[in-house]
Amino acid sequence: EKVIEKMSFDSPSTGSGQGAQDKVGVDVQLKYDGFRVQIHKDGEKVRMFSRNLEEMTHMFPELIKATLSQVEAKTVILDTEALAYNPASEEFLPFQETTKRRRKHGIDEAALKLPLKAFVFDILYKDGKQLLDEPLTVRMKILDEVIKDDGVLIRTKNQTVKDPKTLTLLLEDAISKGLEGLVVKKLQSSYEAGGRNFNWVKLKRHSDGELSDTIDCVILGYISGRGKRTAFGAGALLVGVYDKSKDEFVSISRIGTGLTDEEWREIHKRADKIRVDHKPARVNSLIVPSVWIEPKIVIEVLADEITRSPLHTAGASTSSASGEKTPGFALRFPRLVSFRDSDKRAEDATEVSEIRRLYEIQYKKGKNRLMSDTSKK
């Protein structure tokens, strides 16, 4: 309900009070759990890039072929989500399988074993015209004209929703199909490269039935395991978010749940490859873990609530006038959802400004649950 209320009142009318705005609705798309591929077509030449503009053209021959056959534009830039596909069962595969296509060798063999399909959800440029500032409704109309049929490239469907009940039903349907959730956008929104706000919002449902938020964190170090976890090496993770204004990673939580035994072993193995003897220069943390590591591993974290804590440095500050200290932000009941460093750099993690925005929304609405998230996938 809060998402609809916040996003769907865009058009002022001549009335007064609550009726002074017309409820225009929001745009809803399915959220697929793959990796972002930005497709650039210039005549017969096709290039592909990750969300970080790392060139990946050679990795996806089937997407090149599909772009040349399905895209009706001389020059175009498309934003897509690529997923591995099982032709026999006609099912899309989990994210962990999809990431196996990000490789430098054995490309042709991988394309046969794990063919990709790409869901096209936005268009940035077409035939000499930059479209970033065009309203979503205009961009979607242009996208309809550009993508010819559905094949390897699939045009993501859009639906306008005006009430919470319909949005909830769509979310439940998406989850039942094994999808990640929904992406909800303001109809008049411009293209959002990665910022989190109430123009583009990602919705998921947690097992308790509440709409939940995921936050991208960076592992800063780990605390040695005790008891059963002694054998794993790591027993809890110290994680942080990115403070862009200071170009540093600041602590926000310790995480000890959400990983299987095998994942604990894996994280210990991966972390030890980038462990350092002292706290990295770009890390700001009051908590000292058993082992520091370079801030490179990005994980997706689910939390019940954002709170304030003097133990963490994310958003912490001291007044220059009074000397009064504002405690940092912390995550309540955090648990790991997935590893995302295969398609995200540490600097792509959630920023402190985004945490502050989510905290303020949560506080103002009087909700002690995180309900929504706008994503960089």
C-alpha positions as CSV (number, residue, x, y, z in Angstrom):
1,E,0.0,0.0,0.0
2,K,2.8,2.4,0.9
3,V,4.5,1.8,-2.5
4,I,1.3,2.6,-4.4
5,E,0.6,5.6,-2.2
6,K,4.1,7.0,-2.6
7,M,4.5,6.4,-6.3
8,S,1.2,6.6,-8.0
9,F,0.1,10.2,-7.3
10,D,1.8,12.1,-10.1
11,S,-0.7,14.4,-11.8
12,P,-2.0,17.5,-10.1
13,S,-5.6,18.2,-10.8
14,T,-7.9,21.2,-10.0
15,G,-9.4,19.9,-6.8
16,S,-8.2,20.2,-3.2
17,G,-7.3,17.9,-0.4
18,Q,-6.6,14.2,-1.2
19,G,-8.5,14.6,-4.5
20,A,-6.0,17.2,-5.6
21,Q,-4.0,14.6,-7.4
22,D,-5.1,11.9,-9.8
23,K,-3.9,8.4,-9.1
24,V,-2.2,7.5,-12.4
25,G,-0.9,4.2,-11.2
26,V,2.6,2.6,-11.4
27,D,4.3,0.5,-14.0
28,V,5.1,-3.1,-13.0
29,Q,7.6,-5.5,-14.5
30,L,8.7,-9.0,-13.5
31,K,12.1,-9.1,-11.8
32,Y,14.4,-11.8,-13.2
33,D,17.4,-13.0,-11.3
34,G,20.1,-12.9,-13.9
35,F,22.9,-10.5,-14.7
36,R,22.6,-7.2,-16.5
37,V,23.8,-7.0,-20.1
38,Q,23.7,-3.7,-21.9
39,I,23.5,-4.2,-25.7
40,H,24.9,-1.7,-28.1
41,K,24.0,-2.1,-31.8
42,D,25.6,0.1,-34.5
43,G,24.6,-1.2,-37.9
44,E,25.9,-4.8,-38.2
45,K,28.2,-4.3,-35.2
46,V,27.0,-5.5,-31.8
47,R,28.9,-5.0,-28.5
48,M,27.8,-6.0,-25.0
49,F,28.7,-4.6,-21.6
50,S,28.1,-5.4,-17.9
51,R,26.5,-2.9,-15.5
52,N,30.1,-1.7,-14.9
53,L,30.7,-1.2,-18.6
54,E,33.1,-4.2,-18.7
55,E,32.9,-5.5,-22.3
56,M,31.5,-9.0,-22.5
57,T,30.7,-9.2,-26.3
58,H,32.7,-12.4,-26.9
59,M,30.9,-14.3,-24.1
60,F,27.4,-14.3,-25.6
61,P,27.3,-15.2,-29.4
62,E,23.6,-16.1,-29.2
63,L,22.7,-12.6,-28.0
64,I,24.7,-11.0,-30.9
65,K,22.8,-13.1,-33.4
66,A,19.5,-12.4,-31.8
67,T,20.2,-8.6,-31.8
68,L,20.9,-8.6,-35.5
69,S,17.8,-10.5,-36.3
70,Q,15.3,-9.1,-33.8
71,V,16.2,-5.5,-33.3
72,E,14.6,-3.1,-35.8
73,A,16.9,-0.1,-35.4
74,K,20.2,1.0,-37.0
75,T,21.7,2.2,-33.8
76,V,20.3,1.3,-30.3
77,I,21.3,0.8,-26.7
78,L,19.2,-1.7,-24.8
79,D,19.2,-2.6,-21.1
80,T,18.5,-6.3,-20.4
81,E,18.7,-9.1,-17.8
82,A,20.2,-12.3,-19.2
83,L,19.3,-15.7,-17.8
84,A,20.5,-19.2,-18.6
85,Y,17.7,-21.3,-20.2
86,N,17.1,-25.1,-20.3
87,P,15.5,-25.7,-23.8
88,A,14.4,-29.3,-22.8
89,S,12.3,-28.2,-19.7
90,E,11.7,-24.7,-21.0
91,E,12.8,-23.4,-17.6
92,F,15.1,-20.5,-16.6
93,L,17.9,-21.6,-14.4
94,P,19.1,-20.2,-11.1
95,F,21.5,-17.2,-10.9
96,Q,24.3,-19.5,-9.9
97,E,24.0,-21.4,-13.2
98,T,23.7,-18.2,-15.2
99,T,26.9,-16.8,-13.9
100,K,28.8,-19.8,-15.4
101,R,28.4,-18.1,-18.8
102,R,30.7,-15.3,-17.7
103,R,33.9,-16.9,-18.9
104,K,36.8,-16.2,-21.3
105,H,37.3,-19.7,-22.7
106,G,35.1,-22.5,-24.0
107,I,32.5,-20.0,-25.1
108,D,30.9,-22.1,-27.9
109,E,30.6,-25.2,-25.6
110,A,29.1,-23.1,-22.8
111,A,26.6,-21.5,-25.2
112,L,25.3,-25.0,-26.2
113,K,25.1,-26.3,-22.6
114,L,23.7,-23.1,-21.1
115,P,22.1,-21.0,-23.8
116,L,20.9,-17.5,-22.7
117,K,17.8,-15.5,-23.2
118,A,17.7,-11.8,-22.4
119,F,14.7,-9.9,-21.1
120,V,14.8,-6.4,-22.6
121,F,13.3,-4.0,-20.0
122,D,14.5,-0.5,-21.2
123,I,16.0,1.5,-24.1
124,L,18.6,4.2,-23.7
125,Y,19.2,5.3,-27.3
126,K,17.8,4.9,-30.7
127,D,18.9,6.1,-34.1
128,G,20.7,9.2,-33.0
129,K,18.3,10.1,-30.2
130,Q,19.2,9.9,-26.5
131,L,16.3,8.6,-24.5
132,L,17.5,8.7,-20.9
133,D,15.3,11.7,-19.9
134,E,12.2,10.6,-21.8
135,P,9.3,9.4,-19.6
136,L,9.0,5.6,-19.0
137,T,5.8,5.5,-21.0
138,V,7.5,7.0,-24.1
139,R,10.6,4.7,-23.8
140,M,8.3,1.6,-23.5
141,K,6.4,2.6,-26.7
142,I,9.7,3.0,-28.6
143,L,10.9,-0.3,-27.2
144,D,7.7,-2.0,-28.5
145,E,8.6,-0.8,-32.0
146,V,12.3,-1.9,-31.7
147,I,12.0,-5.5,-30.6
148,K,10.6,-7.8,-33.3
149,D,8.8,-10.8,-31.8
150,D,10.1,-12.8,-28.8
151,G,13.0,-15.1,-29.3
152,V,16.3,-15.1,-27.6
153,L,15.5,-11.4,-26.9
154,I,12.3,-11.1,-24.9
155,R,10.5,-7.8,-24.4
156,T,9.7,-7.6,-20.7
157,K,5.9,-7.0,-20.3
158,N,4.6,-3.8,-18.6
159,Q,1.4,-3.5,-16.6
160,T,-0.1,-0.4,-15.0
161,V,-1.4,-1.0,-11.5
162,K,-3.4,1.5,-9.4
163,D,-4.3,-0.5,-6.2
164,P,-2.3,-2.5,-3.6
165,K,-4.4,-5.6,-4.0
166,T,-3.5,-6.1,-7.7
167,L,0.2,-5.4,-6.9
168,T,0.1,-8.0,-4.1
169,L,-1.5,-10.6,-6.5
170,L,1.1,-9.9,-9.1
171,L,3.9,-10.3,-6.6
172,E,2.5,-13.6,-5.3
173,D,2.2,-14.8,-8.9
174,A,5.8,-13.9,-9.7
175,I,7.1,-15.6,-6.5
176,S,5.0,-18.7,-7.3
177,K,6.8,-18.9,-10.7
178,G,10.2,-18.9,-9.1
179,L,10.9,-15.3,-10.0
180,E,12.7,-12.8,-7.8
181,G,9.8,-10.4,-7.5
182,L,8.7,-7.2,-9.2
183,V,10.2,-3.9,-10.3
184,V,7.8,-1.0,-9.8
185,K,8.4,2.3,-11.6
186,K,6.7,5.7,-11.8
187,L,5.1,6.1,-15.2
188,Q,6.8,9.4,-15.8
189,S,10.2,8.4,-14.4
190,S,13.4,8.9,-16.4
191,Y,16.0,6.2,-16.8
192,E,17.6,5.3,-13.5
193,A,21.1,3.9,-13.8
194,G,21.4,2.7,-10.2
195,G,20.0,5.1,-7.7
196,R,17.5,4.0,-5.1
197,N,14.5,6.1,-4.5
198,F,10.7,6.0,-5.1
199,N,11.0,6.2,-8.9
200,W,12.2,2.6,-9.3
201,V,11.4,0.1,-6.5
202,K,12.2,-3.6,-6.3
203,L,9.7,-5.7,-4.4
204,K,10.2,-9.1,-2.9
205,R,8.3,-11.2,-0.4
206,H,9.9,-12.7,2.6
207,S,8.6,-15.9,4.3
208,D,6.8,-13.9,7.0
209,G,4.6,-12.3,4.3
210,E,6.0,-8.8,4.6
211,L,7.4,-7.0,1.6
212,S,11.1,-7.0,2.3
213,D,14.2,-5.1,1.3
214,T,17.5,-6.4,0.2
215,I,20.7,-4.4,0.6
216,D,24.0,-5.0,-1.2
217,C,26.8,-5.2,1.3
218,V,30.6,-5.7,1.1
219,I,32.4,-8.2,3.3
220,L,35.0,-6.3,5.3
221,G,36.3,-9.3,7.4
222,Y,35.2,-12.3,9.4
223,I,35.0,-13.4,13.0
224,S,36.5,-16.8,13.6
225,G,34.0,-19.6,14.1
226,R,33.2,-21.3,17.4
227,G,31.7,-24.6,18.2
228,K,30.4,-26.3,15.0
229,R,31.7,-23.4,12.9
230,T,35.3,-23.8,14.1
231,A,35.9,-26.2,11.3
232,F,34.6,-23.6,8.8
233,G,37.1,-21.0,9.8
234,A,34.6,-18.2,9.7
235,G,31.7,-17.9,12.1
236,A,30.3,-14.4,11.3
237,L,30.9,-11.8,8.7
238,L,31.5,-8.1,9.2
239,V,29.9,-6.3,6.4
240,G,29.6,-2.7,5.3
241,V,28.1,-0.3,2.7
242,Y,29.7,2.3,0.5
243,D,30.1,6.0,1.6
244,K,30.6,7.6,-1.8
245,S,31.3,11.1,-0.3
246,K,34.4,9.7,1.5
247,D,35.2,6.9,-0.9
248,E,35.2,4.4,1.9
249,F,33.4,1.3,3.2
250,V,31.7,1.7,6.5
251,S,30.4,-1.1,8.8
252,I,26.7,-1.7,9.1
253,S,26.2,-5.3,10.5
254,R,27.6,-8.6,11.5
255,I,26.0,-11.6,9.8
256,G,25.9,-15.1,11.1
257,T,22.9,-16.6,9.4
258,G,21.8,-17.4,5.9
259,L,24.7,-19.6,4.8
260,T,24.9,-23.3,4.5
261,D,27.9,-25.3,5.9
262,E,29.3,-25.5,2.4
263,E,28.9,-21.7,1.9
264,W,30.7,-21.0,5.2
265,R,33.6,-23.1,3.9
266,E,33.5,-21.4,0.5
267,I,33.5,-17.9,2.0
268,H,36.4,-18.8,4.2
269,K,38.3,-20.1,1.2
270,R,37.5,-17.0,-0.9
271,A,38.2,-14.5,1.9
272,D,41.6,-16.0,2.7
273,K,42.7,-15.2,-0.8
274,I,42.3,-11.5,-0.2
275,R,43.0,-11.4,3.5
276,V,45.3,-8.6,4.8
277,D,47.2,-8.1,8.0
278,H,45.8,-4.7,8.8
279,K,42.5,-2.8,8.2
280,P,42.4,-1.7,4.6
281,A,42.8,2.1,4.1
282,R,39.3,2.5,2.6
283,V,37.6,0.7,5.5
284,N,36.1,2.5,8.4
285,S,35.0,0.2,11.3
286,L,35.0,0.4,15.1
287,I,34.6,-3.4,15.2
288,V,37.8,-5.3,14.7
289,P,37.2,-8.8,13.1
290,S,39.5,-11.8,13.5
291,V,40.6,-11.4,9.9
292,W,40.4,-8.3,7.7
293,I,40.0,-8.8,3.9
294,E,40.1,-6.4,0.9
295,P,36.6,-5.0,0.3
296,K,35.8,-6.9,-2.9
297,I,33.1,-9.5,-2.1
298,V,29.6,-8.2,-2.6
299,I,26.6,-10.0,-1.0
300,E,22.9,-9.5,-1.0
301,V,21.5,-9.1,2.5
302,L,17.9,-9.3,3.8
303,A,17.1,-7.4,7.0
304,D,14.0,-6.9,9.1
305,E,14.7,-3.3,9.9
306,I,17.3,-0.5,9.8
307,T,18.2,0.8,13.3
308,R,20.7,3.1,14.9
309,S,23.8,1.7,16.7
310,P,27.0,3.3,18.1
311,L,28.8,0.1,17.1
312,H,28.7,0.9,13.4
313,T,30.1,3.7,11.3
314,A,27.6,3.8,8.4
315,G,26.0,7.3,8.6
316,A,27.7,8.1,12.0
317,S,28.6,11.7,12.5
318,T,29.7,14.3,15.1
319,S,28.3,17.8,15.2
320,S,31.0,20.4,14.7
321,A,29.0,22.9,16.8
322,S,27.9,20.9,19.8
323,G,30.1,17.8,19.5
324,E,27.0,15.6,19.8
325,K,27.4,12.2,18.2
326,T,24.9,10.6,15.9
327,P,25.2,6.8,15.9
328,G,25.5,4.8,12.7
329,F,23.0,2.7,11.0
330,A,22.7,-1.0,11.6
331,L,20.7,-3.9,10.2
332,R,18.3,-5.8,12.5
333,F,18.2,-9.6,11.9
334,P,20.4,-9.6,8.8
335,R,20.8,-12.8,6.8
336,L,22.7,-13.5,3.6
337,V,20.6,-14.1,0.4
338,S,23.2,-14.5,-2.3
339,F,26.7,-13.6,-3.5
340,R,26.7,-10.8,-6.1
341,D,30.4,-10.0,-6.7
342,S,30.3,-11.8,-10.0
343,D,28.3,-8.9,-11.5
344,K,28.9,-6.1,-9.0
345,R,32.0,-4.2,-7.9
346,A,32.3,-3.2,-4.2
347,E,31.6,0.4,-5.3
348,D,28.2,-0.8,-6.6
349,A,27.1,-1.8,-3.1
350,T,24.3,0.1,-1.4
351,E,25.4,3.7,-0.5
352,V,25.0,5.3,2.9
353,S,22.7,7.9,1.3
354,E,20.4,5.1,0.2
355,I,20.4,3.5,3.7
356,R,19.5,6.9,5.2
357,R,16.7,7.3,2.7
358,L,15.3,3.9,3.5
359,Y,15.6,4.6,7.2
360,E,13.7,7.9,6.9
361,I,11.0,6.3,4.8
362,Q,10.7,3.5,7.4
363,Y,10.6,6.0,10.3
364,K,8.1,8.4,8.7
365,K,5.7,5.6,7.8
366,G,5.8,4.1,11.3
367,K,6.7,0.7,9.8
368,N,9.2,-1.4,11.6
369,R,9.7,-3.5,8.5
370,L,11.8,-2.8,5.4
371,M,9.3,-2.9,2.6
372,S,11.0,-2.0,-0.6
373,D,14.3,-1.6,-2.6
374,T,15.4,0.0,-5.8
375,S,18.2,-2.5,-7.6
376,K,21.6,-2.1,-9.5
377,K,21.3,-5.7,-11.2
